Amino acid sequence: MSFALTEATIRWSRNAVRESMPGTSEQEVLLRWARLTYRAEIEARLRKDGRNLGG
């Protein structure tokens, strides 16, 4: 049950970020979500890595 709640919370928070950034790529949405959820250093590492996070 806790896994389901965690998954739902992550999904809701990503959707909130997505809605606050209309017209933005999924990559940028996920990077912003990482910054808000974790910290700027994580976002910077993801950007440096250059992988496509948008799926």
N, C-alpha and C positions, 0 to 999 in steps of 0.2 A: 504494500500500500504506500509506503514512503517513497518508493521508486516512482510510482505513478504520480504522486503529488509533486515530486521534484521535476519530473518530466513536464508536467503541466505548467508549473511555474516558469520553467525555462522557455517553453513555447509562448506563454503569455508575455513574458518580458521581451522576447525577440519581436513579437508582433507589435508591441507598444513602440519599440524603437523603429520598426519598419513604418508604422503609421506616422511617426513624427518626421520621417524623411521621405516624403513622396517623390517618386521619380529617381530615387537613388538605387544603385545596383545592390544586389543581394550581398556581394562582397563587402561593400562599404557598410551596409547594415550590420553584418556580422562583426566587422572590425569595431564599429561603434559600440555594439553590444559587449564585445570583449573588454573594451576600455571601461565601460560603465560597470560591468560585473566584476572584473578582476582589477586591472590597473593599467595605466598608460604603457608600462614596460612590456606587458603581454601584447598589447596592440602593436607596439613597435616591432617586437620580434616577429609577429605574424606578417606584418607588412614587409619586413626585411626578407623573410623566408620566401615571400612572393607566390605562395601556393594559391590556387583558386579555391576559396572557401565557399563560394556561392553554389557549388554543386551542379 
